[in-house]
Amino acid sequence: MTASHPAQPQNHPSMKNNPDVAHTPKELLDQLQALVAEAETMVGESLTEQSAEAVESLRSRFVAAQERFTDAYAGARKKVLAGAKYTDETIRANPYQSLAIAAGVGLLVGVLLGRRSK
């Protein structure tokens, strides 16, 4: 973000279509935090100093960030559901192998925790 005065809006392209905007959850969170900080700065100033363009710019950037968050959430949810479905199918196809693996992992964790507590 730039250190410009909020009453002097800059042309901010949509975050969704901007190739300079990163698409990792941490970077999205950083962008949202910066947007909230800018909004707090604008609220702290008198309303006469804020132009309608600055408020509209802030609103459009928020909407774009919200769209990206919704897209990221939908994508993550789709991947988690696909993984759960694959796991369920694998366990149902190989129940004895799944049981043996779970027992082995439980035994390993038990041994490791038993050593640690002594």
BASE-674204 format. One record per residue (C-alpha): residue number from 1; residue in one letter; x, y, z. Coordinates in pm, 1 decimal, always signed. Layout:
<nodes>
- nr; rest; px; py; pz
- NUM; A; X; Y; Z
...
</nodes>
This chain:
<nodes>
- nr; rest; px; py; pz
- 1; M; +0.0; +0.0; +0.0
- 2; T; +112.9; +351.1; -55.7
- 3; A; +147.1; +615.4; +210.2
- 4; S; -87.1; +856.4; +35.6
- 5; H; -347.3; +1060.2; +215.3
- 6; P; -682.5; +877.1; +211.9
- 7; A; -860.3; +1190.5; +91.6
- 8; Q; -652.9; +1168.0; -227.0
- 9; P; -760.1; +835.5; -377.0
- 10; Q; -544.3; +652.3; -621.4
- 11; N; -665.5; +435.3; -900.3
- 12; H; -669.5; +88.2; -743.0
- 13; P; -739.6; -191.3; -991.8
- 14; S; -960.6; -470.0; -875.8
- 15; M; -764.4; -700.7; -649.0
- 16; K; -919.4; -997.5; -824.6
- 17; N; -782.9; -897.9; -1165.5
- 18; N; -455.5; -742.0; -1051.9
- 19; P; -156.1; -964.8; -1135.3
- 20; D; +54.2; -785.8; -868.2
- 21; V; -175.0; -906.1; -591.0
- 22; A; -59.1; -1229.9; -432.4
- 23; H; -299.6; -1513.8; -381.6
- 24; T; -176.1; -1670.2; -58.0
- 25; P; -393.7; -1658.6; +254.1
- 26; K; -126.8; -1467.6; +451.9
- 27; E; -95.2; -1200.5; +184.8
- 28; L; -474.2; -1172.2; +160.2
- 29; L; -493.0; -1128.9; +536.6
- 30; D; -218.4; -862.8; +524.6
- 31; Q; -409.9; -675.7; +254.8
- 32; L; -732.9; -688.3; +455.9
- 33; Q; -551.4; -563.2; +766.9
- 34; A; -403.7; -274.2; +567.5
- 35; L; -749.4; -194.6; +432.5
- 36; V; -894.1; -189.9; +785.4
- 37; A; -608.6; +34.3; +903.8
- 38; E; -679.0; +275.8; +619.3
- 39; A; -1049.9; +274.2; +704.0
- 40; E; -970.2; +350.5; +1068.2
- 41; T; -754.0; +642.3; +955.0
- 42; M; -1038.8; +775.4; +743.3
- 43; V; -1285.5; +742.9; +1031.1
- 44; G; -1045.1; +930.3; +1259.8
- 45; E; -1042.2; +1230.6; +1028.2
- 46; S; -1329.0; +1471.5; +997.9
- 47; L; -1591.9; +1383.5; +740.0
- 48; T; -1539.2; +1707.2; +551.2
- 49; E; -1183.0; +1604.3; +464.4
- 50; Q; -1296.3; +1280.9; +303.6
- 51; S; -1405.3; +1289.8; -53.1
- 52; A; -1669.7; +1065.0; -198.2
- 53; E; -1405.3; +922.5; -429.7
- 54; A; -1190.0; +807.7; -137.3
- 55; V; -1483.8; +635.2; +27.8
- 56; E; -1586.5; +472.8; -300.2
- 57; S; -1228.7; +359.8; -365.1
- 58; L; -1212.0; +204.1; -21.0
- 59; R; -1549.6; +37.5; -70.4
- 60; S; -1452.4; -109.0; -409.5
- 61; R; -1123.6; -241.0; -271.2
- 62; F; -1312.6; -401.9; +16.5
- 63; V; -1557.3; -567.9; -222.3
- 64; A; -1268.8; -698.7; -434.1
- 65; A; -1093.5; -835.4; -124.8
- 66; Q; -1417.5; -993.2; -9.3
- 67; E; -1459.2; -1162.0; -349.6
- 68; R; -1105.2; -1300.1; -331.3
- 69; F; -1166.0; -1429.8; +20.3
- 70; T; -1490.3; -1596.4; -90.4
- 71; D; -1312.1; -1756.2; -387.6
- 72; A; -1027.4; -1877.5; -165.5
- 73; Y; -1275.6; -2020.2; +86.5
- 74; A; -1473.9; -2198.9; -185.1
- 75; G; -1156.9; -2345.5; -334.4
- 76; A; -1028.2; -2464.3; +2.7
- 77; R; -1364.4; -2614.9; +91.0
- 78; K; -1379.5; -2798.0; -241.9
- 79; K; -1030.0; -2943.9; -185.5
- 80; V; -1110.9; -3052.1; +170.1
- 81; L; -1433.3; -3222.0; +61.8
- 82; A; -1254.6; -3397.9; -225.4
- 83; G; -984.0; -3518.1; +14.7
- 84; A; -1241.5; -3643.1; +264.5
- 85; K; -1430.9; -3825.8; -9.5
- 86; Y; -1110.1; -3987.8; -138.4
- 87; T; -1013.5; -4092.7; +215.6
- 88; D; -1357.6; -4239.4; +277.6
- 89; E; -1347.0; -4435.0; -49.6
- 90; T; -996.7; -4564.0; +24.5
- 91; I; -1090.3; -4676.9; +376.4
- 92; R; -1405.5; -4850.3; +249.0
- 93; A; -1209.0; -5024.5; -27.9
- 94; N; -934.1; -5142.9; +209.4
- 95; P; -1083.4; -5169.5; +560.3
- 96; Y; -831.4; -5416.7; +704.8
- 97; Q; -530.0; -5227.6; +573.4
- 98; S; -675.2; -4903.1; +708.6
- 99; L; -732.1; -5063.0; +1047.6
- 100; A; -375.5; -5200.5; +1054.0
- 101; I; -230.1; -4858.7; +963.3
- 102; A; -437.9; -4683.9; +1231.3
- 103; A; -330.9; -4941.1; +1491.6
- 104; G; +34.3; -4900.4; +1390.1
- 105; V; +17.9; -4523.6; +1415.1
- 106; G; -152.5; -4550.9; +1754.6
- 107; L; +113.7; -4790.1; +1879.5
- 108; L; +392.6; -4561.3; +1755.4
- 109; V; +238.8; -4255.1; +1921.8
- 110; G; +186.9; -4450.7; +2243.5
- 111; V; +549.5; -4566.9; +2250.8
- 112; L; +679.9; -4216.5; +2179.8
- 113; L; +460.2; -4057.4; +2448.4
- 114; G; +548.5; -4334.6; +2696.0
- 115; R; +919.9; -4268.7; +2650.4
- 116; R; +870.9; -3896.9; +2684.4
- 117; S; +688.5; -3916.0; +3018.1
- 118; K; +960.9; -4122.9; +3189.0
</nodes>
